Amino acid sequence: MTRLIATLMLLSFLTACGGVRNSRLNPFNWFGRDSAEQVVVTDEGTIVDPRGLVADIIKLKVDRMPGGAIIHAIGLPPTQGHWEAELIPLNGEYPDKGTISYEFRLLPPPGPRPAGTQISREVVVGHFVSDQTLLGVRRIEVIARNNRRTVKR
């Protein structure tokens, strides 16, 4: 009988944990879903870098880690073979009005390449940001040539 009561108490406790999953107390929810905004970058001269901006960003997420967070972005260049991808911080990673911004840059392939399918062109990049850098940050944005994606706390 005590096993039955203990099992029922454990099950009721575990079902109550579902409310914490969606709350702000859960550190995995500190940054929400990403949102997209269409932009056209006319001047790529914000940073001196031989790499160009990726055409589009199709996904952005932030995963909390001990000591900070990892920003994951998936870019979509026009053809296969792009390489040397990196998220380049703007403003020295200092928040501007609660926002830290990054440019998604990569090198084009040497010579002409086929366009291929979307999944064959996707380029994944990650960038670690420390807890000290995230102090006071409410938004993280990643900029591409045609759009910009943002996650908010």
N, C-alpha and C positions, 0 to 999 in steps of 0.2 A: 504494500500500500504506500509506503514511503517513497518507493521508486516511482510510482505513478504520480504522486504529488510533486516530486522533484522534476520529473519529465514535463509535467504541465506548467510548472513555474518557469522552467527553462524555455519552453516553447513560447510562453506569453512574453518573456523578456526579449527573445529574439524577434518576435513580430513587432515589438515596440521600437526596435532599432531602425526600422524602416523610416521613421520620422527624422532621425538624425542624418540619414543619407542625403536628404534634400535640404538640410538646414545650412546656415552660414557657419555653424560650429564645426562642420566637417571640413578639414583643410583641403580635401580633394575638390571642394566646390568653391575655392577662393577665386578662381577665374572661371567665368561662365563660358557659354558657347560663343563661337566667333560670328561676326557679322561682316558682310561685304559691302563695299562702297565703290562705285565705278569712278575712276579718275583717269585723267590723261596727263602723263608726266611730259612736259615740254622741254624742261632743262634737266638733263641728267648730271649736271655739274655740281651737285651738292657735295659729293665726295670724289676725291681724285682716286680713281680705281679703273684699271683697264677692263674690268668685267662690266657687262651690261646688266640692266635690270631684267629679271624674268618677265615674261609676257603677262602671266596671270598667277594669282595665288588661289588655289582651290580649297585649301583647308589650313586652319591654324588652331593650335591648342596649346595650353600651358599645363604641364604636370608638375605638381609640388614635389620637391625632393628635400632631403635633409640639407639644410644650409642654403636653400634657394629654390629655384624652379628651372625647368627646361622648357624652352620655347620650341615647339615642333611646327614646321611649316612645309607644305607641299606646293611646289611651283609647277607651272605648266608652260614650258617653252614651245615655240612653234614646230621644232623638229627634234629628232632623236640626237643623242650624242653630246648634249651640254654637260659640262663638268666644272669642278672647282667652285661649287656652290657654297655660299656663306651668308649669314645674316650680319650685316654691317651696322653697328649702332650709330645713330645720329646724336648729336649734342654730347658726345662722350658718355653716353648712357645715363645722363642726368635727366630726371623727369622735367618736362615742360608742361606746366599746368596739370600735373598728375599723369602725364602720358610719356612713356618711353617709346621711341620709334626706331625701326630697323628697315634697312633696304635689303631685299633679297637679290643678291648679285651672283652671276655665274658666267663662265666662259663658253662661247659657242664652239661647236665641233670644227676641227680643221677640214675644210672642204664641204661640199654639199652632202646633205643627209636626207633620207626619206622622212616624211612626216610621221608615218606609222600611226598606231592607235594611241588614244589618250593615255592609257596606263603605261605604255612603253616610253612615253615622253616625260612622265612625272619625275620630278627631282625632289628628294626629301632632304631637309636640313634641320639641324638642331643647334641650340645655343643656350648655355647655362648662364643664369643670372643669379647673383648672390642675394641673400636676404637684405643686406645693407643697401644694395641697389634698388630693391623693391620697396624700401621704406617710402611711404607717401605715393606710391604708384597706384592709380585707379584703372588705367588702361594700358594695354600693350598693343601697338599697331605695327604691321609689316606692310611695306610698300612695294608694289610691282609697277610695271609700265602702264597697265590698263586698269588695275584695281588696287584696293587697299583692304586688308582684313584687320579686324580689331576684336580683342577680347577684353571684357570688363570684369572688375571684381564685383 
